[in-house]
Amino acid sequence: MKLYRFFILYTIFTLLLGLIAYFIDYNYPEKDLLIPKFWVIFGTIATLTLLAYIFSWIGIKKGGEFSIVAMMGGILLKLLFCMVLVLVYLLKFKVNDIIFAANFISLYFLFTAFEVYALLCNLRHQNKDPKNTY
């Protein structure tokens, strides 16, 4: 997957998730279905996903063993930064645990699933390339 195609799909995916969250918040204002500062967490996870993908994409383009290290490193750094984000958030705000878990885990796994899908598309194209004879 070319980088510009990823940016287009990533923008559409992020806007779609943002619209879903906005409509949930708009249609059910009496229920606290979104945590306080939801959009800060949304933006942080979206940014971390973008940075992890770019780091992994660079590693894939360099090839060799560095590609595996770059992909695993990007995903690991994203996980660690998200864990720090959860720790800081929970120390700063008192929220309903179930609502927080549902908000955070859904965002984290949806963005991670999209990132892994995009990385797999890159690896699939790399395997179909006739120049790569293993």
N, CA, C and O atoms as a printed pandas DataFrame, in Angstrom:
     atom_number atom_name residue_name chain_id  residue_number  x_coord  y_coord  z_coord
0              1         N          MET        A               1    0.858   -1.169    0.000
1              2        CA          MET        A               1    0.000    0.000    0.000
2              3         C          MET        A               1    0.904    1.231    0.000
3              4         O          MET        A               1    1.796    1.372    0.836
4              5         N          LYS        A               2    0.654    2.086   -0.929
5              6        CA          LYS        A               2    1.416    3.332   -1.006
6              7         C          LYS        A               2    1.064    4.217    0.183
7              8         O          LYS        A               2   -0.023    4.111    0.752
8              9         N          LEU        A               3    1.984    5.077    0.543
9             10        CA          LEU        A               3    1.804    5.903    1.728
10            11         C          LEU        A               3    0.638    6.879    1.564
11            12         O          LEU        A               3   -0.118    7.094    2.511
12            13         N          TYR        A               4    0.481    7.471    0.383
13            14        CA          TYR        A               4   -0.624    8.411    0.180
14            15         C          TYR        A               4   -1.967    7.695    0.244
15            16         O          TYR        A               4   -2.949    8.271    0.715
16            17         N          ARG        A               5   -2.028    6.452   -0.221
17            18        CA          ARG        A               5   -3.276    5.679   -0.130
18            19         C          ARG        A               5   -3.595    5.378    1.333
19            20         O          ARG        A               5   -4.754    5.431    1.746
20            21         N          PHE        A               6   -2.558    5.063    2.113
21            22        CA          PHE        A               6   -2.789    4.841    3.542
22            23         C          PHE        A               6   -3.340    6.103    4.191
23            24         O          PHE        A               6   -4.274    6.029    4.989
24            25         N          PHE        A               7   -2.771    7.269    3.858
25            26        CA          PHE        A               7   -3.248    8.517    4.462
26            27         C          PHE        A               7   -4.714    8.778    4.110
27            28         O          PHE        A               7   -5.482    9.237    4.955
28            29         N          ILE        A               8   -5.094    8.493    2.895
29            30        CA          ILE        A               8   -6.487    8.695    2.490
30            31         C          ILE        A               8   -7.407    7.744    3.261
31            32         O          ILE        A               8   -8.413    8.174    3.823
32            33         N          LEU        A               9   -7.064    6.453    3.287
33            34        CA          LEU        A               9   -7.883    5.489    4.012
34            35         C          LEU        A               9   -7.889    5.766    5.511
35            36         O          LEU        A               9   -8.914    5.608    6.174
36            37         N          TYR        A              10   -6.747    6.177    6.041
37            38        CA          TYR        A              10   -6.638    6.483    7.466
38            39         C          TYR        A              10   -7.490    7.696    7.830
39            40         O          TYR        A              10   -8.139    7.712    8.876
40            41         N          THR        A              11   -7.486    8.700    6.975
41            42        CA          THR        A              11   -8.312    9.887    7.218
42            43         C          THR        A              11   -9.793    9.521    7.195
43            44         O          THR        A              11  -10.557    9.969    8.049
44            45         N          ILE        A              12  -10.197    8.717    6.229
45            46        CA          ILE        A              12  -11.597    8.292    6.143
46            47         C          ILE        A              12  -11.971    7.467    7.380
47            48         O          ILE        A              12  -13.033    7.673    7.968
48            49         N          PHE        A              13  -11.105    6.545    7.769
49            50        CA          PHE        A              13  -11.360    5.699    8.939
50            51         C          PHE        A              13  -11.461    6.538   10.211
51            52         O          PHE        A              13  -12.362    6.327   11.024
52            53         N          THR        A              14  -10.550    7.478   10.385
53            54        CA          THR        A              14  -10.560    8.329   11.579
54            55         C          THR        A              14  -11.794    9.217   11.606
55            56         O          THR        A              14  -12.412    9.383   12.658
56            57         N          LEU        A              15  -12.159    9.785   10.475
57            58        CA          LEU        A              15  -13.364   10.604   10.418
58            59         C          LEU        A              15  -14.619    9.781   10.702
59            60         O          LEU        A              15  -15.535   10.251   11.377
60            61         N          LEU        A              16  -14.658    8.569   10.193
61            62        CA          LEU        A              16  -15.801    7.699   10.439
62            63         C          LEU        A              16  -15.932    7.377   11.930
63            64         O          LEU        A              16  -17.026    7.445   12.490
64            65         N          LEU        A              17  -14.812    7.025   12.569
65            66        CA          LEU        A              17  -14.849    6.756   14.007
66            67         C          LEU        A              17  -15.234    8.007   14.794
67            68         O          LEU        A              17  -16.000    7.933   15.755
68            69         N          GLY        A              18  -14.702    9.144   14.385
69            70        CA          GLY        A              18  -15.034   10.397   15.054
70            71         C          GLY        A              18  -16.509   10.745   14.911
71            72         O          GLY        A              18  -17.134   11.203   15.867
72            73         N          LEU        A              19  -17.067   10.530   13.724
73            74        CA          LEU        A              19  -18.493   10.793   13.515
74            75         C          LEU        A              19  -19.378    9.868   14.350
75            76         O          LEU        A              19  -20.402   10.293   14.886
76            77         N          ILE        A              20  -18.977    8.613   14.454
77            78        CA          ILE        A              20  -19.742    7.680   15.284
78            79         C          ILE        A              20  -19.720    8.141   16.743
79            80         O          ILE        A              20  -20.755    8.146   17.408
80            81         N          ALA        A              21  -18.553    8.523   17.235
81            82        CA          ALA        A              21  -18.447    9.000   18.625
82            83         C          ALA        A              21  -19.238   10.285   18.820
83            84         O          ALA        A              21  -19.889   10.464   19.850
84            85         N          TYR        A              22  -19.186   11.177   17.842
85            86        CA          TYR        A              22  -19.929   12.434   17.949
86            87         C          TYR        A              22  -21.430   12.176   18.001
87            88         O          TYR        A              22  -22.138   12.775   18.811
88            89         N          PHE        A              23  -21.918   11.284   17.136
89            90        CA          PHE        A              23  -23.350   10.985   17.121
90            91         C          PHE        A              23  -23.796   10.284   18.403
91            92         O          PHE        A              23  -24.913   10.508   18.870
92            93         N          ILE        A              24  -22.953    9.452   18.967
93            94        CA          ILE        A              24  -23.283    8.830   20.253
94            95         C          ILE        A              24  -23.395    9.899   21.334
95            96         O          ILE        A              24  -24.334    9.890   22.131
96            97         N          ASP        A              25  -22.444   10.808   21.356
97            98        CA          ASP        A              25  -22.462   11.875   22.359
98            99         C          ASP        A              25  -23.623   12.837   22.128
99           100         O          ASP        A              25  -24.229   13.318   23.086
100          101         N          TYR        A              26  -23.934   13.118   20.875
101          102        CA          TYR        A              26  -25.003   14.073   20.539
102          103         C          TYR        A              26  -26.395   13.490   20.805
103          104         O          TYR        A              26  -27.275   14.188   21.308
104          105         N          ASN        A              27  -26.591   12.218   20.470
105          106        CA          ASN        A              27  -27.906   11.605   20.600
106          107         C          ASN        A              27  -28.238   11.133   22.018
107          108         O          ASN        A              27  -29.411   10.970   22.355
108          109         N          TYR        A              28  -27.228   10.916   22.840
109          110        CA          TYR        A              28  -27.451   10.461   24.206
110          111         C          TYR        A              28  -26.719   11.363   25.200
111          112         O          TYR        A              28  -25.819   10.901   25.902
112          113         N          PRO        A              29  -27.091   12.642   25.270
113          114        CA          PRO        A              29  -26.361   13.558   26.164
114          115         C          PRO        A              29  -26.634   13.286   27.645
115          116         O          PRO        A              29  -25.800   13.599   28.494
116          117         N          GLU        A              30  -27.792   12.709   27.959
117          118        CA          GLU        A              30  -28.121   12.467   29.359
118          119         C          GLU        A              30  -27.327   11.289   29.933
119          120         O          GLU        A              30  -27.143   11.192   31.147
120          121         N          LYS        A              31  -26.866   10.408   29.067
121          122        CA          LYS        A              31  -26.049    9.264   29.498
122          123         C          LYS        A              31  -24.591    9.594   29.238
123          124         O          LYS        A              31  -24.245   10.144   28.193
124          125         N          ASP        A              32  -23.763    9.265   30.166
125          126        CA          ASP        A              32  -22.327    9.510   29.995
126          127         C          ASP        A              32  -21.695    8.302   29.311
127          128         O          ASP        A              32  -21.040    7.485   29.958
128          129         N          LEU        A              33  -21.895    8.196   28.004
129          130        CA          LEU        A              33  -21.340    7.080   27.256
130          131         C          LEU        A              33  -19.904    7.325   26.821
131          132         O          LEU        A              33  -19.175    6.379   26.519
132          133         N          LEU        A              34  -19.494    8.586   26.786
133          134        CA          LEU        A              34  -18.116    8.923   26.476
134          135         C          LEU        A              34  -17.478    9.511   27.726
135          136         O          LEU        A              34  -18.112   10.252   28.478
136          137         N          ILE        A              35  -16.234    9.172   27.929
137          138        CA          ILE        A              35  -15.514    9.647   29.107
138          139         C          ILE        A              35  -15.151   11.121   28.947
139          140         O          ILE        A              35  -15.124   11.630   27.827
140          141         N          PRO        A              36  -14.871   11.812   30.052
141          142        CA          PRO        A              36  -14.385   13.187   29.932
142          143         C          PRO        A              36  -13.056   13.201   29.159
143          144         O          PRO        A              36  -12.239   12.291   29.299
144          145         N          LYS        A              37  -12.859   14.214   28.370
145          146        CA          LYS        A              37  -11.649   14.352   27.537
146          147         C          LYS        A              37  -11.499   13.194   26.550
147          148         O          LYS        A              37  -10.387   12.763   26.244
148          149         N          PHE        A              38  -12.632   12.698   26.058
149          150        CA          PHE        A              38  -12.612   11.607   25.085
150          151         C          PHE        A              38  -11.834   11.994   23.843
151          152         O          PHE        A              38  -11.084   11.185   23.295
152          153         N          TRP        A              39  -12.010   13.232   23.396
153          154        CA          TRP        A              39  -11.387   13.642   22.136
154          155         C          TRP        A              39   -9.874   13.761   22.264
155          156         O          TRP        A              39   -9.156   13.623   21.273
156          157         N          VAL        A              40   -9.387   14.013   23.463
157          158        CA          VAL        A              40   -7.931   14.031   23.678
158          159         C          VAL        A              40   -7.377   12.618   23.532
159          160         O          VAL        A              40   -6.345   12.410   22.894
160          161         N          ILE        A              41   -8.055   11.669   24.117
161          162        CA          ILE        A              41   -7.620   10.275   23.994
162          163         C          ILE        A              41   -7.763    9.801   22.544
163          164         O          ILE        A              41   -6.889    9.105   22.027
164          165         N          PHE        A              42   -8.848   10.174   21.903
165          166        CA          PHE        A              42   -9.058    9.817   20.498
166          167         C          PHE        A              42   -7.906   10.352   19.639
167          168         O          PHE        A              42   -7.331    9.613   18.840
168          169         N          GLY        A              43   -7.578   11.613   19.803
169          170        CA          GLY        A              43   -6.500   12.219   19.021
170          171         C          GLY        A              43   -5.144   11.615   19.329
171          172         O          GLY        A              43   -4.318   11.441   18.432
172          173         N          THR        A              44   -4.911   11.294   20.592
173          174        CA          THR        A              44   -3.626   10.703   20.966
174          175         C          THR        A              44   -3.463    9.316   20.364
175          176         O          THR        A              44   -2.410    9.001   19.809
176          177         N          ILE        A              45   -4.483    8.495   20.466
177          178        CA          ILE        A              45   -4.391    7.143   19.888
178          179         C          ILE        A              45   -4.296    7.216   18.369
179          180         O          ILE        A              45   -3.566    6.435   17.760
180          181         N          ALA        A              46   -5.017    8.133   17.754
181          182        CA          ALA        A              46   -4.942    8.295   16.300
182          183         C          ALA        A              46   -3.534    8.719   15.880
183          184         O          ALA        A              46   -2.997    8.213   14.894
184          185         N          THR        A              47   -2.946    9.639   16.621
185          186        CA          THR        A              47   -1.589   10.098   16.304
186          187         C          THR        A              47   -0.567    8.998   16.522
187          188         O          THR        A              47    0.328    8.815   15.697
188          189         N          LEU        A              48   -0.686    8.261   17.622
189          190        CA          LEU        A              48    0.241    7.162   17.880
190          191         C          LEU        A              48    0.138    6.086   16.805
191          192         O          LEU        A              48    1.148    5.507   16.407
192          193         N          THR        A              49   -1.062    5.821   16.341
193          194        CA          THR        A              49   -1.252    4.840   15.273
194          195         C          THR        A              49   -0.575    5.308   13.987
195          196         O          THR        A              49    0.083    4.524   13.302
196          197         N          LEU        A              50   -0.736    6.562   13.673
197          198        CA          LEU        A              50   -0.111    7.114   12.469
198          199         C          LEU        A              50    1.410    7.030   12.554
199          200         O          LEU        A              50    2.064    6.623   11.594
200          201         N          LEU        A              51    1.970    7.411   13.694
201          202        CA          LEU        A              51    3.418    7.367   13.867
202          203         C          LEU        A              51    3.941    5.930   13.838
203          204         O          LEU        A              51    4.991    5.668   13.252
204          205         N          ALA        A              52    3.219    4.999   14.464
205          206        CA          ALA        A              52    3.642    3.598   14.457
206          207         C          ALA        A              52    3.615    3.032   13.042
207          208         O          ALA        A              52    4.501    2.269   12.658
208          209         N          TYR        A              53    2.592    3.407   12.264
209          210        CA          TYR        A              53    2.522    2.908   10.887
210          211         C          TYR        A              53    3.662    3.469   10.042
211          212         O          TYR        A              53    4.285    2.732    9.278
212          213         N          ILE        A              54    3.935    4.744   10.170
213          214        CA          ILE        A              54    5.022    5.349    9.383
214          215         C          ILE        A              54    6.354    4.706    9.739
215          216         O          ILE        A              54    7.158    4.411    8.855
216          217         N          PHE        A              55    6.592    4.485   11.032
217          218        CA          PHE        A              55    7.817    3.822   11.467
218          219         C          PHE        A              55    7.904    2.418   10.868
219          220         O          PHE        A              55    8.962    2.018   10.382
220          221         N          SER        A              56    6.814    1.676   10.898
221          222        CA          SER        A              56    6.794    0.332   10.341
222          223         C          SER        A              56    6.949    0.352    8.822
223          224         O          SER        A              56    7.631   -0.502    8.257
224          225         N          TRP        A              57    6.326    1.314    8.166
225          226        CA          TRP        A              57    6.419    1.426    6.708
226          227         C          TRP        A              57    7.863    1.684    6.281
227          228         O          TRP        A              57    8.343    1.103    5.307
228          229         N          ILE        A              58    8.545    2.549    7.010
229          230        CA          ILE        A              58    9.954    2.810    6.712
230          231         C          ILE        A              58   10.770    1.533    6.870
231          232         O          ILE        A              58   11.642    1.241    6.051
232          233         N          GLY        A              59   10.484    0.773    7.925
233          234        CA          GLY        A              59   11.189   -0.488    8.141
234          235         C          GLY        A              59   10.933   -1.491    7.030
235          236         O          GLY        A              59   11.847   -2.201    6.611
236          237         N          ILE        A              60    9.707   -1.554    6.554
237          238        CA          ILE        A              60    9.381   -2.471    5.462
238          239         C          ILE        A              60   10.120   -2.063    4.189
239          240         O          ILE        A              60   10.596   -2.919    3.443
240          241         N          LYS        A              61   10.215   -0.769    3.944
241          242        CA          LYS        A              61   10.910   -0.300    2.736
242          243         C          LYS        A              61   12.402   -0.580    2.801
243          244         O          LYS        A              61   13.035   -0.814    1.772
244          245         N          LYS        A              62   12.976   -0.558    4.016
245          246        CA          LYS        A              62   14.399   -0.891    4.138
246          247         C          LYS        A              62   14.628   -2.375    3.935
247          248         O          LYS        A              62   15.688   -2.782    3.460
248          249         N          GLY        A              63   13.639   -3.190    4.290
249          250        CA          GLY        A              63   13.703   -4.627    4.056
250          251         C          GLY        A              63   14.581   -5.361    5.048
251          252         O          GLY        A              63   15.116   -4.780    5.993
252          253         N          GLY        A              64   14.711   -6.638    4.809
253          254        CA          GLY        A              64   15.537   -7.483    5.647
254          255         C          GLY        A              64   14.954   -7.672    7.038
255          256         O          GLY        A              64   13.747   -7.558    7.250
256          257         N          GLU        A              65   15.841   -7.962    7.977
257          258        CA          GLU        A              65   15.408   -8.183    9.354
258          259         C          GLU        A              65   14.925   -6.902   10.011
259          260         O          GLU        A              65   14.164   -6.950   10.977
260          261         N          PHE        A              66   15.356   -5.764    9.502
261          262        CA          PHE        A              66   14.937   -4.495   10.099
262          263         C          PHE        A              66   13.443   -4.285    9.957
263          264         O          PHE        A              66   12.834   -3.603   10.781
264          265         N          SER        A              67   12.838   -4.864    8.921
265          266        CA          SER        A              67   11.397   -4.682    8.725
266          267         C          SER        A              67   10.605   -5.304    9.867
267          268         O          SER        A              67    9.630   -4.717   10.337
268          269         N          ILE        A              68   11.012   -6.474   10.314
269          270        CA          ILE        A              68   10.321   -7.131   11.422
270          271         C          ILE        A              68   10.528   -6.345   12.706
271          272         O          ILE        A              68    9.585   -6.140   13.470
272          273         N          VAL        A              69   11.744   -5.908   12.946
273          274        CA          VAL        A              69   12.045   -5.133   14.151
274          275         C          VAL        A              69   11.263   -3.823   14.147
275          276         O          VAL        A              69   10.747   -3.405   15.183
276          277         N          ALA        A              70   11.174   -3.183   13.000
277          278        CA          ALA        A              70   10.452   -1.918   12.908
278          279         C          ALA        A              70    8.955   -2.117   13.154
279          280         O          ALA        A              70    8.338   -1.334   13.878
280          281         N          MET        A              71    8.368   -3.155   12.560
281          282        CA          MET        A              71    6.936   -3.395   12.771
282          283         C          MET        A              71    6.637   -3.718   14.228
283          284         O          MET        A              71    5.731   -3.139   14.828
284          285         N          MET        A              72    7.392   -4.634   14.786
285          286        CA          MET        A              72    7.151   -5.006   16.183
286          287         C          MET        A              72    7.469   -3.841   17.117
287          288         O          MET        A              72    6.776   -3.637   18.114
288          289         N          GLY        A              73    8.502   -3.086   16.803
289          290        CA          GLY        A              73    8.848   -1.927   17.619
290          291         C          GLY        A              73    7.790   -0.849   17.575
291          292         O          GLY        A              73    7.469   -0.248   18.601
292          293         N          GLY        A              74    7.243   -0.597   16.396
293          294        CA          GLY        A              74    6.194    0.412   16.271
294          295         C          GLY        A              74    4.949    0.042   17.059
295          296         O          GLY        A              74    4.365    0.879   17.746
296          297         N          ILE        A              75    4.551   -1.213   16.954
297          298        CA          ILE        A              75    3.367   -1.667   17.682
298          299         C          ILE        A              75    3.630   -1.680   19.188
299          300         O          ILE        A              75    2.751   -1.326   19.973
300          301         N          LEU        A              76    4.833   -2.087   19.593
301          302        CA          LEU        A              76    5.174   -2.103   21.019
302          303         C          LEU        A              76    5.227   -0.700   21.603
303          304         O          LEU        A              76    4.718   -0.466   22.700
304          305         N          LEU        A              77    5.838    0.238   20.882
305          306        CA          LEU        A              77    5.889    1.620   21.381
306          307         C          LEU        A              77    4.492    2.216   21.497
307          308         O          LEU        A              77    4.202    2.948   22.443
308          309         N          LYS        A              78    3.640    1.909   20.548
309          310        CA          LYS        A              78    2.258    2.388   20.628
310          311         C          LYS        A              78    1.575    1.818   21.865
311          312         O          LYS        A              78    0.888    2.542   22.585
312          313         N          LEU        A              79    1.759    0.531   22.113
313          314        CA          LEU        A              79    1.172   -0.101   23.287
314          315         C          LEU        A              79    1.687    0.538   24.575
315          316         O          LEU        A              79    0.904    0.820   25.482
316          317         N          LEU        A              80    2.993    0.767   24.661
317          318        CA          LEU        A              80    3.567    1.353   25.873
318          319         C          LEU        A              80    3.086    2.786   26.097
319          320         O          LEU        A              80    2.759    3.159   27.223
320          321         N          PHE        A              81    3.043    3.582   25.044
321          322        CA          PHE        A              81    2.548    4.949   25.184
322          323         C          PHE        A              81    1.069    4.968   25.578
323          324         O          PHE        A              81    0.640    5.822   26.355
324          325         N          CYS        A              82    0.304    4.034   25.045
325          326        CA          CYS        A              82   -1.108    3.967   25.420
326          327         C          CYS        A              82   -1.270    3.545   26.872
327          328         O          CYS        A              82   -2.174    4.025   27.558
328          329         N          MET        A              83   -0.410    2.656   27.350
329          330        CA          MET        A              83   -0.469    2.267   28.757
330          331         C          MET        A              83   -0.136    3.443   29.670
331          332         O          MET        A              83   -0.755    3.614   30.721
332          333         N          VAL        A              84    0.835    4.247   29.270
333          334        CA          VAL        A              84    1.160    5.452   30.037
334          335         C          VAL        A              84   -0.015    6.429   29.993
335          336         O          VAL        A              84   -0.337    7.061   31.000
336          337         N          LEU        A              85   -0.651    6.551   28.837
337          338        CA          LEU        A              85   -1.820    7.409   28.707
338          339         C          LEU        A              85   -2.936    6.971   29.654
339          340         O          LEU        A              85   -3.566    7.810   30.298
340          341         N          VAL        A              86   -3.181    5.675   29.742
341          342        CA          VAL        A              86   -4.203    5.150   30.651
342          343         C          VAL        A              86   -3.843    5.463   32.094
343          344         O          VAL        A              86   -4.698    5.892   32.869
344          345         N          LEU        A              87   -2.596    5.254   32.457
345          346        CA          LEU        A              87   -2.160    5.521   33.829
346          347         C          LEU        A              87   -2.349    6.989   34.196
347          348         O          LEU        A              87   -2.912    7.303   35.245
348          349         N          VAL        A              88   -1.882    7.881   33.341
349          350        CA          VAL        A              88   -2.009    9.316   33.612
350          351         C          VAL        A              88   -3.481    9.718   33.664
351          352         O          VAL        A              88   -3.888   10.485   34.537
352          353         N          TYR        A              89   -4.260    9.213   32.752
353          354        CA          TYR        A              89   -5.690    9.569   32.708
354          355         C          TYR        A              89   -6.405    9.109   33.971
355          356         O          TYR        A              89   -7.171    9.866   34.569
356          357         N          LEU        A              90   -6.155    7.878   34.372
357          358        CA          LEU        A              90   -6.864    7.349   35.544
358          359         C          LEU        A              90   -6.406    8.006   36.846
359          360         O          LEU        A              90   -7.175    8.083   37.803
360          361         N          LEU        A              91   -5.169    8.473   36.888
361          362        CA          LEU        A              91   -4.715    9.206   38.068
362          363         C          LEU        A              91   -5.300   10.608   38.125
363          364         O          LEU        A              91   -5.498   11.163   39.206
364          365         N          LYS        A              92   -5.573   11.172   36.965
365          366        CA          LYS        A              92   -6.070   12.541   36.913
366          367         C          LYS        A              92   -7.589   12.641   37.021
367          368         O          LYS        A              92   -8.100   13.569   37.649
368          369         N          PHE        A              93   -8.320   11.700   36.418
369          370        CA          PHE        A              93   -9.783   11.750   36.378
370          371         C          PHE        A              93  -10.378   10.535   37.086
371          372         O          PHE        A              93   -9.851    9.426   36.996
372          373         N          LYS        A              94  -11.462   10.762   37.775
373          374        CA          LYS        A              94  -12.230    9.661   38.373
374          375         C          LYS        A              94  -13.417    9.393   37.447
375          376         O          LYS        A              94  -14.308   10.230   37.301
376          377         N          VAL        A              95  -13.412    8.229   36.832
377          378        CA          VAL        A              95  -14.456    7.886   35.868
378          379         C          VAL        A              95  -15.001    6.496   36.171
379          380         O          VAL        A              95  -14.412    5.730   36.933
380          381         N          ASN        A              96  -16.136    6.192   35.557
381          382        CA          ASN        A              96  -16.708    4.856   35.629
382          383         C          ASN        A              96  -15.766    3.894   34.907
383          384         O          ASN        A              96  -15.430    4.105   33.741
384          385         N          ASP        A              97  -15.346    2.848   35.595
385          386        CA          ASP        A              97  -14.357    1.922   35.034
386          387         C          ASP        A              97  -14.843    1.232   33.767
387          388         O          ASP        A              97  -14.077    1.059   32.819
388          389         N          ILE        A              98  -16.105    0.839   33.749
389          390        CA          ILE        A              98  -16.635    0.122   32.590
390          391         C          ILE        A              98  -16.722    1.042   31.378
391          392         O          ILE        A              98  -16.387    0.636   30.265
392          393         N          ILE        A              99  -17.167    2.271   31.586
393          394        CA          ILE        A              99  -17.247    3.227   30.476
394          395         C          ILE        A              99  -15.845    3.534   29.951
395          396         O          ILE        A              99  -15.632    3.585   28.739
396          397         N          PHE        A             100  -14.889    3.736   30.862
397          398        CA          PHE        A             100  -13.521    4.010   30.421
398          399         C          PHE        A             100  -12.958    2.835   29.635
399          400         O          PHE        A             100  -12.373    3.022   28.568
400          401         N          ALA        A             101  -13.133    1.628   30.158
401          402        CA          ALA        A             101  -12.602    0.452   29.473
402          403         C          ALA        A             101  -13.235    0.288   28.094
403          404         O          ALA        A             101  -12.543   -0.019   27.123
404          405         N          ALA        A             102  -14.545    0.491   28.009
405          406        CA          ALA        A             102  -15.218    0.355   26.712
406          407         C          ALA        A             102  -14.724    1.404   25.722
407          408         O          ALA        A             102  -14.472    1.087   24.560
408          409         N          ASN        A             103  -14.581    2.652   26.172
409          410        CA          ASN        A             103  -14.107    3.723   25.285
410          411         C          ASN        A             103  -12.678    3.476   24.841
411          412         O          ASN        A             103  -12.382    3.511   23.646
412          413         N          PHE        A             104  -11.791    3.227   25.791
413          414        CA          PHE        A             104  -10.377    3.111   25.460
414          415         C          PHE        A             104  -10.086    1.859   24.643
415          416         O          PHE        A             104   -9.398    1.925   23.625
416          417         N          ILE        A             105  -10.605    0.726   25.085
417          418        CA          ILE        A             105  -10.299   -0.532   24.392
418          419         C          ILE        A             105  -10.875   -0.533   22.980
419          420         O          ILE        A             105  -10.236   -1.022   22.048
420          421         N          SER        A             106  -12.077    0.011   22.818
421          422        CA          SER        A             106  -12.638    0.049   21.469
422          423         C          SER        A             106  -11.791    0.924   20.550
423          424         O          SER        A             106  -11.523    0.549   19.409
424          425         N          LEU        A             107  -11.371    2.085   21.040
425          426        CA          LEU        A             107  -10.509    2.940   20.214
426          427         C          LEU        A             107   -9.174    2.265   19.912
427          428         O          LEU        A             107   -8.733    2.231   18.764
428          429         N          TYR        A             108   -8.542    1.732   20.941
429          430        CA          TYR        A             108   -7.224    1.131   20.760
430          431         C          TYR        A             108   -7.280   -0.029   19.769
431          432         O          TYR        A             108   -6.462   -0.101   18.852
432          433         N          PHE        A             109   -8.229   -0.924   19.946
433          434        CA          PHE        A             109   -8.280   -2.090   19.068
434          435         C          PHE        A             109   -8.748   -1.759   17.664
435          436         O          PHE        A             109   -8.290   -2.388   16.710
436          437         N          LEU        A             110   -9.636   -0.803   17.503
437          438        CA          LEU        A             110  -10.041   -0.422   16.148
438          439         C          LEU        A             110   -8.877    0.210   15.385
439          440         O          LEU        A             110   -8.640   -0.123   14.224
440          441         N          PHE        A             111   -8.154    1.120   16.033
441          442        CA          PHE        A             111   -7.001    1.726   15.360
442          443         C          PHE        A             111   -5.895    0.697   15.119
443          444         O          PHE        A             111   -5.243    0.729   14.076
444          445         N          THR        A             112   -5.678   -0.204   16.061
445          446        CA          THR        A             112   -4.644   -1.225   15.883
446          447         C          THR        A             112   -5.029   -2.194   14.768
447          448         O          THR        A             112   -4.174   -2.602   13.982
448          449         N          ALA        A             113   -6.302   -2.563   14.692
449          450        CA          ALA        A             113   -6.746   -3.452   13.614
450          451         C          ALA        A             113   -6.536   -2.797   12.252
451          452         O          ALA        A             113   -6.122   -3.455   11.298
452          453         N          PHE        A             114   -6.826   -1.492   12.164
453          454        CA          PHE        A             114   -6.607   -0.803   10.898
454          455         C          PHE        A             114   -5.116   -0.757   10.557
455          456         O          PHE        A             114   -4.737   -0.956    9.403
456          457         N          GLU        A             115   -4.280   -0.499   11.547
457          458        CA          GLU        A             115   -2.833   -0.450   11.316
458          459         C          GLU        A             115   -2.308   -1.807   10.856
459          460         O          GLU        A             115   -1.523   -1.875    9.911
460          461         N          VAL        A             116   -2.725   -2.873   11.503
461          462        CA          VAL        A             116   -2.270   -4.211   11.129
462          463         C          VAL        A             116   -2.766   -4.575    9.729
463          464         O          VAL        A             116   -2.032   -5.184    8.951
464          465         N          TYR        A             117   -4.006   -4.206    9.406
465          466        CA          TYR        A             117   -4.526   -4.449    8.061
466          467         C          TYR        A             117   -3.655   -3.744    7.010
467          468         O          TYR        A             117   -3.308   -4.330    5.984
468          469         N          ALA        A             118   -3.314   -2.496    7.278
469          470        CA          ALA        A             118   -2.490   -1.752    6.320
470          471         C          ALA        A             118   -1.100   -2.364    6.197
471          472         O          ALA        A             118   -0.546   -2.426    5.100
472          473         N          LEU        A             119   -0.531   -2.815    7.312
473          474        CA          LEU        A             119    0.783   -3.451    7.261
474          475         C          LEU        A             119    0.722   -4.773    6.504
475          476         O          LEU        A             119    1.636   -5.096    5.747
476          477         N          LEU        A             120   -0.332   -5.525    6.701
477          478        CA          LEU        A             120   -0.474   -6.784    5.972
478          479         C          LEU        A             120   -0.626   -6.551    4.475
479          480         O          LEU        A             120   -0.142   -7.340    3.664
480          481         N          CYS        A             121   -1.296   -5.470    4.116
481          482        CA          CYS        A             121   -1.384   -5.130    2.683
482          483         C          CYS        A             121    0.000   -4.863    2.119
483          484         O          CYS        A             121    0.293   -5.264    0.993
484          485         N          ASN        A             122    0.853   -4.197    2.876
485          486        CA          ASN        A             122    2.224   -3.944    2.429
486          487         C          ASN        A             122    2.992   -5.252    2.280
487          488         O          ASN        A             122    3.714   -5.434    1.300
488          489         N          LEU        A             123    2.849   -6.145    3.218
489          490        CA          LEU        A             123    3.575   -7.410    3.152
490          491         C          LEU        A             123    3.047   -8.289    2.032
491          492         O          LEU        A             123    3.818   -9.018    1.407
492          493         N          ARG        A             124    1.747   -8.236    1.766
493          494        CA          ARG        A             124    1.165   -9.019    0.674
494          495         C          ARG        A             124    1.737   -8.564   -0.662
495          496         O          ARG        A             124    2.089   -9.389   -1.505
496          497         N          HIS        A             125    1.830   -7.245   -0.855
497          498        CA          HIS        A             125    2.392   -6.725   -2.103
498          499         C          HIS        A             125    3.870   -7.063   -2.208
499          500         O          HIS        A             125    4.382   -7.287   -3.305
500          501         N          GLN        A             126    4.550   -7.102   -1.090
501          502        CA          GLN        A             126    5.967   -7.435   -1.094
502          503         C          GLN        A             126    6.158   -8.896   -1.499
503          504         O          GLN        A             126    7.116   -9.210   -2.206
504          505         N          ASN        A             127    5.278   -9.786   -1.074
505          506        CA          ASN        A             127    5.395  -11.194   -1.423
506          507         C          ASN        A             127    5.035  -11.466   -2.882
507          508         O          ASN        A             127    5.539  -12.426   -3.465
508          509         N          LYS        A             128    4.173  -10.640   -3.487
509          510        CA          LYS        A             128    3.777  -10.832   -4.882
510          511         C          LYS        A             128    4.783  -10.229   -5.856
511          512         O          LYS        A             128    4.704  -10.480   -7.058
512          513         N          ASP        A             129    5.717   -9.445   -5.357
513          514        CA          ASP        A             129    6.702   -8.780   -6.210
514          515         C          ASP        A             129    7.638   -9.831   -6.814
515          516         O          ASP        A             129    8.247  -10.600   -6.070
516          517         N          PRO        A             130    7.768   -9.881   -8.160
517          518        CA          PRO        A             130    8.621  -10.899   -8.781
518          519         C          PRO        A             130   10.098  -10.686   -8.476
519          520         O          PRO        A             130   10.891  -11.612   -8.649
520          521         N          LYS        A             131   10.494   -9.500   -8.029
521          522        CA          LYS        A             131   11.893   -9.270   -7.693
522          523         C          LYS        A             131   12.293  -10.003   -6.411
523          524         O          LYS        A             131   13.466  -10.313   -6.207
524          525         N          ASN        A             132   11.320  -10.273   -5.560
525          526        CA          ASN        A             132   11.599  -10.955   -4.304
526          527         C          ASN        A             132   11.570  -12.462   -4.512
527          528         O          ASN        A             132   10.508  -13.081   -4.460
528          529         N          THR        A             133   12.706  -13.033   -4.742
529          530        CA          THR        A             133   12.817  -14.487   -4.848
530          531         C          THR        A             133   13.579  -14.957   -3.630
531          532         O          THR        A             133   14.747  -14.620   -3.437
532          533         N          TYR        A             134   12.915  -15.726   -2.827
533          534        CA          TYR        A             134   13.525  -16.166   -1.563
534          535         C          TYR        A             134   14.136  -17.517   -1.705
535          536         O          TYR        A             134   14.694  -18.046   -0.744
